Amino acid sequence: MSLEIEHYCPSCEEQHSFYQTASTLVQLGEKTKWRCPECGYGFVKIGDIESDAQTA
């Protein structure tokens, strides 16, 4: 998996390259944490589920 993804940032209100800040394996799949370098906004993904799915 890449350490960088393009994602919409609701704080900046535009697309940015988010950087992976952590990763671990949980029962539901791989849990990854992503952070926007511009404002610090972050979200979590577990497998295909995102914590900010309403803005993705």
Secondary structure by P-SEA (a helix, b strand, c coil): cccbbbbbbccccccccccccccccccccbbbbbbccccccccccccccccccccc
